[in-house]
Amino acid sequence: MTDGGDIRICSYEIGVLVWPGLYGEKVRMVPTFKSDTPPKSKTEESLVVGARMAYDLPPVPYGKDDEPWCATASYTEPDWKGQVYNV
């Protein structure tokens, strides 16, 4: 945990376990995509915590033309944020 009480996960492996009870009682955890926080709800009575997902739910198999991302490879095609990755 950081000093602000945030939890930082540096790996999005499917084996990382996070559960709402880490934040207290009456907490609901929802998946978030391309965002760290869930959308705010005016009718929500409990605390809603976002669990950032790096993959679709349910998981989608790679297509025949898909290539898994590798941290030791360079990529010239921009990602969804317009960034390229060079080793």
Gaussian input, Z-matrix of N, CA and C with variables (Angstrom, degrees):
# hf/3-21g

backbone

0 1
 N
 C     1     B1
 C     2     B2     1     A1
 N     3     B3     2     A2     1     D1
 C     4     B4     3     A3     2     D2
 C     5     B5     4     A4     3     D3
 N     6     B6     5     A5     4     D4
 C     7     B7     6     A6     5     D5
 C     8     B8     7     A7     6     D6
 N     9     B9     8     A8     7     D7
 C    10    B10     9     A9     8     D8
 C    11    B11    10    A10     9     D9
 N    12    B12    11    A11    10    D10
 C    13    B13    12    A12    11    D11
 C    14    B14    13    A13    12    D12
 N    15    B15    14    A14    13    D13
 C    16    B16    15    A15    14    D14
 C    17    B17    16    A16    15    D15
 N    18    B18    17    A17    16    D16
 C    19    B19    18    A18    17    D17
 C    20    B20    19    A19    18    D18
 N    21    B21    20    A20    19    D19
 C    22    B22    21    A21    20    D20
 C    23    B23    22    A22    21    D21
 N    24    B24    23    A23    22    D22
 C    25    B25    24    A24    23    D23
 C    26    B26    25    A25    24    D24
 N    27    B27    26    A26    25    D25
 C    28    B28    27    A27    26    D26
 C    29    B29    28    A28    27    D27
 N    30    B30    29    A29    28    D28
 C    31    B31    30    A30    29    D29
 C    32    B32    31    A31    30    D30
 N    33    B33    32    A32    31    D31
 C    34    B34    33    A33    32    D32
 C    35    B35    34    A34    33    D33
 N    36    B36    35    A35    34    D34
 C    37    B37    36    A36    35    D35
 C    38    B38    37    A37    36    D36
 N    39    B39    38    A38    37    D37
 C    40    B40    39    A39    38    D38
 C    41    B41    40    A40    39    D39
 N    42    B42    41    A41    40    D40
 C    43    B43    42    A42    41    D41
 C    44    B44    43    A43    42    D42
 N    45    B45    44    A44    43    D43
 C    46    B46    45    A45    44    D44
 C    47    B47    46    A46    45    D45
 N    48    B48    47    A47    46    D46
 C    49    B49    48    A48    47    D47
 C    50    B50    49    A49    48    D48
 N    51    B51    50    A50    49    D49
 C    52    B52    51    A51    50    D50
 C    53    B53    52    A52    51    D51
 N    54    B54    53    A53    52    D52
 C    55    B55    54    A54    53    D53
 C    56    B56    55    A55    54    D54
 N    57    B57    56    A56    55    D55
 C    58    B58    57    A57    56    D56
 C    59    B59    58    A58    57    D57
 N    60    B60    59    A59    58    D58
 C    61    B61    60    A60    59    D59
 C    62    B62    61    A61    60    D60
 N    63    B63    62    A62    61    D61
 C    64    B64    63    A63    62    D62
 C    65    B65    64    A64    63    D63
 N    66    B66    65    A65    64    D64
 C    67    B67    66    A66    65    D65
 C    68    B68    67    A67    66    D66
 N    69    B69    68    A68    67    D67
 C    70    B70    69    A69    68    D68
 C    71    B71    70    A70    69    D69
 N    72    B72    71    A71    70    D70
 C    73    B73    72    A72    71    D71
 C    74    B74    73    A73    72    D72
 N    75    B75    74    A74    73    D73
 C    76    B76    75    A75    74    D74
 C    77    B77    76    A76    75    D75
 N    78    B78    77    A77    76    D76
 C    79    B79    78    A78    77    D77
 C    80    B80    79    A79    78    D78
 N    81    B81    80    A80    79    D79
 C    82    B82    81    A81    80    D80
 C    83    B83    82    A82    81    D81
 N    84    B84    83    A83    82    D82
 C    85    B85    84    A84    83    D83
 C    86    B86    85    A85    84    D84
 N    87    B87    86    A86    85    D85
 C    88    B88    87    A87    86    D86
 C    89    B89    88    A88    87    D87
 N    90    B90    89    A89    88    D88
 C    91    B91    90    A90    89    D89
 C    92    B92    91    A91    90    D90
 N    93    B93    92    A92    91    D91
 C    94    B94    93    A93    92    D92
 C    95    B95    94    A94    93    D93
 N    96    B96    95    A95    94    D94
 C    97    B97    96    A96    95    D95
 C    98    B98    97    A97    96    D96
 N    99    B99    98    A98    97    D97
 C   100   B100    99    A99    98    D98
 C   101   B101   100   A100    99    D99
 N   102   B102   101   A101   100   D100
 C   103   B103   102   A102   101   D101
 C   104   B104   103   A103   102   D102
 N   105   B105   104   A104   103   D103
 C   106   B106   105   A105   104   D104
 C   107   B107   106   A106   105   D105
 N   108   B108   107   A107   106   D106
 C   109   B109   108   A108   107   D107
 C   110   B110   109   A109   108   D108
 N   111   B111   110   A110   109   D109
 C   112   B112   111   A111   110   D110
 C   113   B113   112   A112   111   D111
 N   114   B114   113   A113   112   D112
 C   115   B115   114   A114   113   D113
 C   116   B116   115   A115   114   D114
 N   117   B117   116   A116   115   D115
 C   118   B118   117   A117   116   D116
 C   119   B119   118   A118   117   D117
 N   120   B120   119   A119   118   D118
 C   121   B121   120   A120   119   D119
 C   122   B122   121   A121   120   D120
 N   123   B123   122   A122   121   D121
 C   124   B124   123   A123   122   D122
 C   125   B125   124   A124   123   D123
 N   126   B126   125   A125   124   D124
 C   127   B127   126   A126   125   D125
 C   128   B128   127   A127   126   D126
 N   129   B129   128   A128   127   D127
 C   130   B130   129   A129   128   D128
 C   131   B131   130   A130   129   D129
 N   132   B132   131   A131   130   D130
 C   133   B133   132   A132   131   D131
 C   134   B134   133   A133   132   D132
 N   135   B135   134   A134   133   D133
 C   136   B136   135   A135   134   D134
 C   137   B137   136   A136   135   D135
 N   138   B138   137   A137   136   D136
 C   139   B139   138   A138   137   D137
 C   140   B140   139   A139   138   D138
 N   141   B141   140   A140   139   D139
 C   142   B142   141   A141   140   D140
 C   143   B143   142   A142   141   D141
 N   144   B144   143   A143   142   D142
 C   145   B145   144   A144   143   D143
 C   146   B146   145   A145   144   D144
 N   147   B147   146   A146   145   D145
 C   148   B148   147   A147   146   D146
 C   149   B149   148   A148   147   D147
 N   150   B150   149   A149   148   D148
 C   151   B151   150   A150   149   D149
 C   152   B152   151   A151   150   D150
 N   153   B153   152   A152   151   D151
 C   154   B154   153   A153   152   D152
 C   155   B155   154   A154   153   D153
 N   156   B156   155   A155   154   D154
 C   157   B157   156   A156   155   D155
 C   158   B158   157   A157   156   D156
 N   159   B159   158   A158   157   D157
 C   160   B160   159   A159   158   D158
 C   161   B161   160   A160   159   D159
 N   162   B162   161   A161   160   D160
 C   163   B163   162   A162   161   D161
 C   164   B164   163   A163   162   D162
 N   165   B165   164   A164   163   D163
 C   166   B166   165   A165   164   D164
 C   167   B167   166   A166   165   D165
 N   168   B168   167   A167   166   D166
 C   169   B169   168   A168   167   D167
 C   170   B170   169   A169   168   D168
 N   171   B171   170   A170   169   D169
 C   172   B172   171   A171   170   D170
 C   173   B173   172   A172   171   D171
 N   174   B174   173   A173   172   D172
 C   175   B175   174   A174   173   D173
 C   176   B176   175   A175   174   D174
 N   177   B177   176   A176   175   D175
 C   178   B178   177   A177   176   D176
 C   179   B179   178   A178   177   D177
 N   180   B180   179   A179   178   D178
 C   181   B181   180   A180   179   D179
 C   182   B182   181   A181   180   D180
 N   183   B183   182   A182   181   D181
 C   184   B184   183   A183   182   D182
 C   185   B185   184   A184   183   D183
 N   186   B186   185   A185   184   D184
 C   187   B187   186   A186   185   D185
 C   188   B188   187   A187   186   D186
 N   189   B189   188   A188   187   D187
 C   190   B190   189   A189   188   D188
 C   191   B191   190   A190   189   D189
 N   192   B192   191   A191   190   D190
 C   193   B193   192   A192   191   D191
 C   194   B194   193   A193   192   D192
 N   195   B195   194   A194   193   D193
 C   196   B196   195   A195   194   D194
 C   197   B197   196   A196   195   D195
 N   198   B198   197   A197   196   D196
 C   199   B199   198   A198   197   D197
 C   200   B200   199   A199   198   D198
 N   201   B201   200   A200   199   D199
 C   202   B202   201   A201   200   D200
 C   203   B203   202   A202   201   D201
 N   204   B204   203   A203   202   D202
 C   205   B205   204   A204   203   D203
 C   206   B206   205   A205   204   D204
 N   207   B207   206   A206   205   D205
 C   208   B208   207   A207   206   D206
 C   209   B209   208   A208   207   D207
 N   210   B210   209   A209   208   D208
 C   211   B211   210   A210   209   D209
 C   212   B212   211   A211   210   D210
 N   213   B213   212   A212   211   D211
 C   214   B214   213   A213   212   D212
 C   215   B215   214   A214   213   D213
 N   216   B216   215   A215   214   D214
 C   217   B217   216   A216   215   D215
 C   218   B218   217   A217   216   D216
 N   219   B219   218   A218   217   D217
 C   220   B220   219   A219   218   D218
 C   221   B221   220   A220   219   D219
 N   222   B222   221   A221   220   D220
 C   223   B223   222   A222   221   D221
 C   224   B224   223   A223   222   D222
 N   225   B225   224   A224   223   D223
 C   226   B226   225   A225   224   D224
 C   227   B227   226   A226   225   D225
 N   228   B228   227   A227   226   D226
 C   229   B229   228   A228   227   D227
 C   230   B230   229   A229   228   D228
 N   231   B231   230   A230   229   D229
 C   232   B232   231   A231   230   D230
 C   233   B233   232   A232   231   D231
 N   234   B234   233   A233   232   D232
 C   235   B235   234   A234   233   D233
 C   236   B236   235   A235   234   D234
 N   237   B237   236   A236   235   D235
 C   238   B238   237   A237   236   D236
 C   239   B239   238   A238   237   D237
 N   240   B240   239   A239   238   D238
 C   241   B241   240   A240   239   D239
 C   242   B242   241   A241   240   D240
 N   243   B243   242   A242   241   D241
 C   244   B244   243   A243   242   D242
 C   245   B245   244   A244   243   D243
 N   246   B246   245   A245   244   D244
 C   247   B247   246   A246   245   D245
 C   248   B248   247   A247   246   D246
 N   249   B249   248   A248   247   D247
 C   250   B250   249   A249   248   D248
 C   251   B251   250   A250   249   D249
 N   252   B252   251   A251   250   D250
 C   253   B253   252   A252   251   D251
 C   254   B254   253   A253   252   D252
 N   255   B255   254   A254   253   D253
 C   256   B256   255   A255   254   D254
 C   257   B257   256   A256   255   D255
 N   258   B258   257   A257   256   D256
 C   259   B259   258   A258   257   D257
 C   260   B260   259   A259   258   D258

   B1=1.4479
   B2=1.5233
   B3=1.3252
   B4=1.4529
   B5=1.5247
   B6=1.3149
   B7=1.4683
   B8=1.5261
   B9=1.3332
   B10=1.4578
   B11=1.5145
   B12=1.3232
   B13=1.4596
   B14=1.5170
   B15=1.3474
   B16=1.4577
   B17=1.5163
   B18=1.3196
   B19=1.4563
   B20=1.5136
   B21=1.3214
   B22=1.4566
   B23=1.5184
   B24=1.3249
   B25=1.4514
   B26=1.5219
   B27=1.3141
   B28=1.4560
   B29=1.5236
   B30=1.2876
   B31=1.4463
   B32=1.5196
   B33=1.3146
   B34=1.4569
   B35=1.5281
   B36=1.3198
   B37=1.4562
   B38=1.5191
   B39=1.3022
   B40=1.4592
   B41=1.5260
   B42=1.3352
   B43=1.4552
   B44=1.5156
   B45=1.3329
   B46=1.4609
   B47=1.5220
   B48=1.3393
   B49=1.4577
   B50=1.5303
   B51=1.3140
   B52=1.4621
   B53=1.5260
   B54=1.3343
   B55=1.4579
   B56=1.5266
   B57=1.3276
   B58=1.4560
   B59=1.5212
   B60=1.3412
   B61=1.4542
   B62=1.5192
   B63=1.3224
   B64=1.4624
   B65=1.5285
   B66=1.3207
   B67=1.4609
   B68=1.5212
   B69=1.3156
   B70=1.4577
   B71=1.5109
   B72=1.3415
   B73=1.4609
   B74=1.5269
   B75=1.3037
   B76=1.4675
   B77=1.5337
   B78=1.3230
   B79=1.4558
   B80=1.5194
   B81=1.3171
   B82=1.4671
   B83=1.5259
   B84=1.3161
   B85=1.4595
   B86=1.5196
   B87=1.3345
   B88=1.4647
   B89=1.5224
   B90=1.3430
   B91=1.4611
   B92=1.5208
   B93=1.3277
   B94=1.4646
   B95=1.5214
   B96=1.3003
   B97=1.4490
   B98=1.5231
   B99=1.3393
   B100=1.4674
   B101=1.5182
   B102=1.3210
   B103=1.4580
   B104=1.5250
   B105=1.3197
   B106=1.4604
   B107=1.5236
   B108=1.3107
   B109=1.4652
   B110=1.5229
   B111=1.3262
   B112=1.4588
   B113=1.5254
   B114=1.3287
   B115=1.4650
   B116=1.5294
   B117=1.3002
   B118=1.4649
   B119=1.5277
   B120=1.3296
   B121=1.4546
   B122=1.5215
   B123=1.3178
   B124=1.4686
   B125=1.5256
   B126=1.3336
   B127=1.4652
   B128=1.5279
   B129=1.3233
   B130=1.4662
   B131=1.5217
   B132=1.3369
   B133=1.4653
   B134=1.5205
   B135=1.3208
   B136=1.4569
   B137=1.5301
   B138=1.3283
   B139=1.4557
   B140=1.5158
   B141=1.3251
   B142=1.4605
   B143=1.5252
   B144=1.3260
   B145=1.4559
   B146=1.5188
   B147=1.3232
   B148=1.4555
   B149=1.5094
   B150=1.3154
   B151=1.4603
   B152=1.5244
   B153=1.3320
   B154=1.4621
   B155=1.5248
   B156=1.3165
   B157=1.4566
   B158=1.5236
   B159=1.3110
   B160=1.4619
   B161=1.5294
   B162=1.3039
   B163=1.4557
   B164=1.5251
   B165=1.3349
   B166=1.4562
   B167=1.5198
   B168=1.3238
   B169=1.4613
   B170=1.5123
   B171=1.3122
   B172=1.4585
   B173=1.5312
   B174=1.3567
   B175=1.4601
   B176=1.5300
   B177=1.3211
   B178=1.4631
   B179=1.5340
   B180=1.3254
   B181=1.4660
   B182=1.5288
   B183=1.3308
   B184=1.4588
   B185=1.5160
   B186=1.3258
   B187=1.4517
   B188=1.5172
   B189=1.3189
   B190=1.4655
   B191=1.5219
   B192=1.3314
   B193=1.4686
   B194=1.5262
   B195=1.3233
   B196=1.4666
   B197=1.5204
   B198=1.3233
   B199=1.4566
   B200=1.5216
   B201=1.3285
   B202=1.4653
   B203=1.5262
   B204=1.3324
   B205=1.4593
   B206=1.5132
   B207=1.3167
   B208=1.4660
   B209=1.5260
   B210=1.3313
   B211=1.4655
   B212=1.5194
   B213=1.3216
   B214=1.4623
   B215=1.5246
   B216=1.3328
   B217=1.4669
   B218=1.5277
   B219=1.3287
   B220=1.4704
   B221=1.5211
   B222=1.3298
   B223=1.4648
   B224=1.5217
   B225=1.3236
   B226=1.4664
   B227=1.5239
   B228=1.3221
   B229=1.4693
   B230=1.5275
   B231=1.3382
   B232=1.4716
   B233=1.5256
   B234=1.3380
   B235=1.4591
   B236=1.5221
   B237=1.3177
   B238=1.4694
   B239=1.5253
   B240=1.3383
   B241=1.4611
   B242=1.5224
   B243=1.3457
   B244=1.4550
   B245=1.5226
   B246=1.3173
   B247=1.4626
   B248=1.5299
   B249=1.3379
   B250=1.4621
   B251=1.5190
   B252=1.3258
   B253=1.4509
   B254=1.5150
   B255=1.3342
   B256=1.4616
   B257=1.5094
   B258=1.3157
   B259=1.4619
   B260=1.5111
   A1=109.64
   A2=115.38
   A3=119.80
   A4=108.62
   A5=117.13
   A6=120.53
   A7=112.83
   A8=116.92
   A9=121.02
   A10=113.58
   A11=118.01
   A12=120.73
   A13=113.43
   A14=117.48
   A15=120.72
   A16=109.44
   A17=115.95
   A18=121.51
   A19=106.88
   A20=117.29
   A21=121.57
   A22=108.99
   A23=115.94
   A24=121.71
   A25=107.18
   A26=117.16
   A27=121.86
   A28=112.61
   A29=118.34
   A30=122.08
   A31=108.08
   A32=115.64
   A33=119.46
   A34=111.11
   A35=116.39
   A36=119.09
   A37=108.50
   A38=116.15
   A39=120.40
   A40=111.64
   A41=118.12
   A42=121.66
   A43=114.58
   A44=119.72
   A45=121.66
   A46=108.83
   A47=116.68
   A48=120.70
   A49=110.59
   A50=115.75
   A51=122.86
   A52=105.78
   A53=117.26
   A54=119.29
   A55=109.44
   A56=117.03
   A57=121.37
   A58=114.12
   A59=118.98
   A60=122.02
   A61=113.38
   A62=117.45
   A63=120.44
   A64=111.28
   A65=116.99
   A66=122.51
   A67=113.29
   A68=117.93
   A69=120.97
   A70=112.05
   A71=114.72
   A72=120.21
   A73=110.37
   A74=116.37
   A75=123.82
   A76=111.65
   A77=114.91
   A78=121.53
   A79=108.37
   A80=115.83
   A81=121.27
   A82=107.23
   A83=116.82
   A84=121.57
   A85=109.14
   A86=115.51
   A87=120.66
   A88=108.91
   A89=118.19
   A90=119.58
   A91=110.85
   A92=116.73
   A93=121.93
   A94=107.56
   A95=116.73
   A96=123.07
   A97=108.76
   A98=117.17
   A99=122.95
   A100=111.90
   A101=117.24
   A102=123.35
   A103=108.54
   A104=116.44
   A105=119.73
   A106=112.91
   A107=116.79
   A108=120.04
   A109=110.69
   A110=116.39
   A111=119.57
   A112=110.02
   A113=117.61
   A114=119.64
   A115=110.49
   A116=116.99
   A117=121.38
   A118=110.03
   A119=115.67
   A120=121.85
   A121=108.88
   A122=116.93
   A123=120.99
   A124=111.63
   A125=117.28
   A126=120.46
   A127=112.97
   A128=117.56
   A129=121.28
   A130=110.58
   A131=116.41
   A132=121.14
   A133=112.18
   A134=117.94
   A135=120.57
   A136=109.63
   A137=116.06
   A138=121.40
   A139=108.22
   A140=117.24
   A141=121.99
   A142=107.49
   A143=115.70
   A144=122.71
   A145=108.67
   A146=116.58
   A147=120.91
   A148=111.98
   A149=116.62
   A150=122.88
   A151=105.95
   A152=116.11
   A153=120.28
   A154=110.71
   A155=115.26
   A156=121.34
   A157=109.16
   A158=116.27
   A159=120.95
   A160=111.63
   A161=115.78
   A162=120.89
   A163=108.49
   A164=115.38
   A165=120.94
   A166=110.83
   A167=115.53
   A168=121.60
   A169=108.98
   A170=118.72
   A171=126.75
   A172=109.88
   A173=117.10
   A174=120.13
   A175=111.82
   A176=115.96
   A177=122.15
   A178=108.47
   A179=118.08
   A180=119.35
   A181=110.96
   A182=116.22
   A183=120.07
   A184=109.95
   A185=116.17
   A186=121.38
   A187=109.98
   A188=117.64
   A189=120.75
   A190=112.20
   A191=118.86
   A192=121.96
   A193=112.71
   A194=118.12
   A195=121.25
   A196=110.77
   A197=114.43
   A198=120.69
   A199=108.10
   A200=118.94
   A201=119.61
   A202=110.50
   A203=117.07
   A204=122.10
   A205=109.34
   A206=116.63
   A207=122.21
   A208=108.68
   A209=117.75
   A210=122.52
   A211=113.15
   A212=118.56
   A213=120.54
   A214=112.37
   A215=117.56
   A216=122.40
   A217=109.73
   A218=116.68
   A219=121.79
   A220=109.16
   A221=115.59
   A222=121.64
   A223=108.74
   A224=116.59
   A225=120.94
   A226=112.06
   A227=116.98
   A228=119.96
   A229=108.96
   A230=118.07
   A231=120.24
   A232=112.33
   A233=115.50
   A234=120.77
   A235=109.64
   A236=117.57
   A237=121.66
   A238=112.11
   A239=118.23
   A240=121.72
   A241=112.04
   A242=117.08
   A243=120.99
   A244=114.08
   A245=117.61
   A246=122.22
   A247=110.66
   A248=115.91
   A249=121.33
   A250=107.03
   A251=116.84
   A252=121.50
   A253=109.21
   A254=115.86
   A255=121.42
   A256=109.38
   A257=116.31
   A258=120.96
   A259=109.55
   D1=150.37
   D2=174.54
   D3=-89.34
   D4=172.89
   D5=179.94
   D6=-60.86
   D7=-26.95
   D8=-179.86
   D9=-82.96
   D10=2.61
   D11=179.98
   D12=86.72
   D13=2.62
   D14=178.61
   D15=-78.46
   D16=151.86
   D17=174.44
   D18=-108.71
   D19=127.93
   D20=-179.54
   D21=-111.68
   D22=121.28
   D23=177.36
   D24=-107.55
   D25=120.35
   D26=-176.36
   D27=-94.02
   D28=1.58
   D29=-179.42
   D30=-138.88
   D31=135.33
   D32=179.96
   D33=-103.20
   D34=34.40
   D35=176.90
   D36=-66.85
   D37=148.64
   D38=-176.17
   D39=-66.06
   D40=-12.95
   D41=-178.67
   D42=-84.44
   D43=-2.11
   D44=178.38
   D45=-73.05
   D46=128.30
   D47=-177.38
   D48=-110.40
   D49=121.33
   D50=175.59
   D51=-134.28
   D52=138.08
   D53=179.96
   D54=-138.48
   D55=154.51
   D56=-174.96
   D57=-57.92
   D58=-30.73
   D59=-178.80
   D60=-60.23
   D61=-18.76
   D62=175.88
   D63=-62.39
   D64=-24.13
   D65=-175.59
   D66=-101.26
   D67=-2.37
   D68=179.52
   D69=119.07
   D70=-168.52
   D71=179.72
   D72=-86.92
   D73=161.93
   D74=179.45
   D75=53.19
   D76=47.42
   D77=178.75
   D78=-116.91
   D79=137.65
   D80=177.75
   D81=-119.43
   D82=134.52
   D83=179.48
   D84=-108.94
   D85=132.68
   D86=-179.80
   D87=-128.28
   D88=148.02
   D89=178.11
   D90=-71.65
   D91=143.67
   D92=173.14
   D93=-124.40
   D94=147.14
   D95=-177.86
   D96=-124.82
   D97=125.78
   D98=-179.58
   D99=59.24
   D100=25.61
   D101=-179.90
   D102=-155.40
   D103=149.89
   D104=178.42
   D105=-90.78
   D106=-18.64
   D107=-176.58
   D108=-126.18
   D109=145.67
   D110=177.99
   D111=-75.54
   D112=160.38
   D113=176.37
   D114=-62.49
   D115=144.43
   D116=-179.94
   D117=-75.65
   D118=140.82
   D119=178.98
   D120=-120.09
   D121=131.22
   D122=179.53
   D123=-76.06
   D124=-20.33
   D125=-176.62
   D126=-99.42
   D127=-5.09
   D128=-177.21
   D129=-72.65
   D130=125.89
   D131=-179.86
   D132=-94.20
   D133=-27.49
   D134=-179.03
   D135=-97.61
   D136=165.80
   D137=175.86
   D138=-71.53
   D139=131.14
   D140=179.05
   D141=-110.68
   D142=123.64
   D143=-178.51
   D144=-113.11
   D145=134.87
   D146=178.48
   D147=-87.00
   D148=136.65
   D149=173.21
   D150=-113.42
   D151=104.04
   D152=-174.62
   D153=-65.43
   D154=127.64
   D155=-178.15
   D156=-108.10
   D157=130.85
   D158=179.38
   D159=-96.89
   D160=7.78
   D161=-178.63
   D162=-147.97
   D163=160.86
   D164=179.82
   D165=-69.50
   D166=152.11
   D167=172.92
   D168=-118.23
   D169=128.63
   D170=-8.73
   D171=-65.74
   D172=157.72
   D173=-179.79
   D174=-54.24
   D175=139.96
   D176=-178.33
   D177=-109.15
   D178=129.46
   D179=178.82
   D180=-64.61
   D181=151.90
   D182=174.32
   D183=-61.38
   D184=144.08
   D185=173.86
   D186=-82.00
   D187=170.69
   D188=-176.64
   D189=-63.72
   D190=-25.99
   D191=-179.92
   D192=-100.30
   D193=-0.49
   D194=179.29
   D195=-77.22
   D196=150.82
   D197=178.60
   D198=-127.70
   D199=123.73
   D200=178.76
   D201=-62.06
   D202=143.05
   D203=177.98
   D204=-74.15
   D205=140.25
   D206=-179.23
   D207=-132.79
   D208=129.97
   D209=-176.38
   D210=-67.11
   D211=-15.73
   D212=-178.69
   D213=-100.92
   D214=9.93
   D215=179.14
   D216=-114.99
   D217=154.57
   D218=175.98
   D219=-96.80
   D220=148.13
   D221=179.81
   D222=-133.51
   D223=123.28
   D224=-178.41
   D225=-93.35
   D226=-18.67
   D227=178.49
   D228=-78.22
   D229=127.04
   D230=-178.48
   D231=-63.00
   D232=146.05
   D233=175.98
   D234=-83.37
   D235=-169.61
   D236=-176.28
   D237=-65.14
   D238=-17.70
   D239=177.12
   D240=-99.51
   D241=4.78
   D242=179.20
   D243=81.99
   D244=12.26
   D245=-178.52
   D246=-96.10
   D247=147.22
   D248=172.27
   D249=-110.69
   D250=160.20
   D251=-176.10
   D252=-124.20
   D253=115.58
   D254=178.15
   D255=-118.71
   D256=130.76
   D257=179.12
   D258=-79.20

